[in-house]
Amino acid sequence: MEPEILLQNLIKFNTVNPPGNEYRCIKYIDKILTENGIKTKILFKDPKRLNLYARIKGGSNSSPLLIYGHLDVVKAESDKWSIDPFKGIIKEGMVWGRGALDMKGGIAMYICAVLKAVNEKVKLPGDIILCFLSDEEEESKSGAEYITENYKDLFNNVKYAISEFGGFTIHIAGKKFYPVQIAEKQICRIEAVFTGDPGHGSLVSGNTAFKKAAQFINKNDYFKYPVHIHPAVKLMVNRIGSTLGFPLNLIFLLLLNPALTNLILKIMGPKGDIFKPMFKNILNPSVINGGDKINVIPSDITVKMDGRLIPGVTKDDFIYEIKKVCGSDFILKNIDYKGYEHNINQGLFSKIESALKESDPEGIPVPFLLPGSTDARFFSKLGIQTYGFIPIELPKDIPFFKTIHGIDERIPVASLKKGVSAVYNFIKNF
Ligand SMILES: [Zn+2]
C-alpha cells in the first residue's frame, strides 16, 4: 500500500474533535490490518470513539516497541483554505488536508512500514504494539487516558514508544536539523478574576475590572519571566551548537547561560521563536468573560489563561512567577495543573538517529522538548518513554509549527515515502 493513498483516505474521514467520531476511521484501519493477517482489539469507552490495539510477534532481543498515534484532528476553517481540507487532494506533489502533518500522515507511515515488515516476514527484534487512538486533541478521556488507566496489562514491559512529534525539518544557518521529542511541557490552566469599580456607561469610569485586566495582559511579557534550563533543551542546544561554525556556535551555546538567554533570543529575532517556549513557562490569555449589558460597567471580569510549564516546575512556582511579573491585583481560581513525573530515558535515541541518518545523511537529529503536549504524558505514567519520530522532510517555505493546526496543512508525497523507509529501517533494528 502506498502511504499517500492511505493518507488521502484517512483525511476523507472527518474526525474533527469535538466530536471526533473517529470510529469509521478506526474501522477502516482495522480492516486493512486484519486483511494483512494482523489480529486487532478494539477498545472503547464511547462506541463512537474507538481505539485500536494490535500486537505483532517479534523476537526476544528487545522489549516490545509501542507505536501509537491519534486519528482525531482539530477543526479547519475551510473558507480560508485553498482546497477542501477533507478531500485528501494531491496537488503540487503534496497531500493536502487536515491531519496531513498532525498526525494522519504519521499514522500512514507507521501502517505502511509495519505492513512492509510483516509482508516481508522481517525478523523483528521484539514485539511491536500498535495503538491508534481517539481524542488526543481534547482531553484524551476516550483515548489515551482511558486506555492507559484500564488496559495497563497490554503494555507490560514496554519501555519505549514512537509517536508524534519529531523528525520534521528545521533549518538553522544553512543546516537541516531533525528535532526528536523526548519530553514535553506540562499544562497548567488558570482563571484570573479582576475586580474593579462598576458603574454607568455614560460616566467617566474609575479603576474598572477591564483596566486591571488590560494592565495584567500588558505586563505578561515573555522576557520578564525567569529562564529554566531543562535537560532535553541542554542536550538540544549543545548538539546544534556543536555543528555550527565559529562564531555562531559560541553565540548559540550562550542560550544555556540564564543570564544571557533573553539577549541571545532577542539577537536571533524570528529565528529564535521556535526556541523561546523551551526556556520558560508560558502564560497566554485566551478567553475573556465579563459584562452582559452595553451600558453597565461590570464589577468583575474573568480571564482564562493557558499555562505551559517546563517539566519540574510546580504550580506554586508558576503562580509565584506570574505575581512577580504581572502584580497581584487579581484572584486566581480553578487552577487545573496536570503535572507528571518523567525521567528522560535516552536509550533509544541512537537507533532513531541512525534511522534518520540512513534516510537523509545531511540531516542532524537533535533531542527536543515539545512546547505543546501529546498523549506521551499518559504513557509516561506507565514508565514508557516516547520519542517523537515521524520523519517529515519539509521544504523551507512550509514551517512545521505554523502549518500544523493551521491553514493549508500538507505533506510532500516524497516525504511520506521517505518517512516509511525511515520507520521501516528503525523497526527492523530497534
Ligand atoms: Zn497530534
Residues whose N, C-alpha, C, O or C-beta is under 5 A from the ligand:
A	BS01	ZN	D102 M103 E164
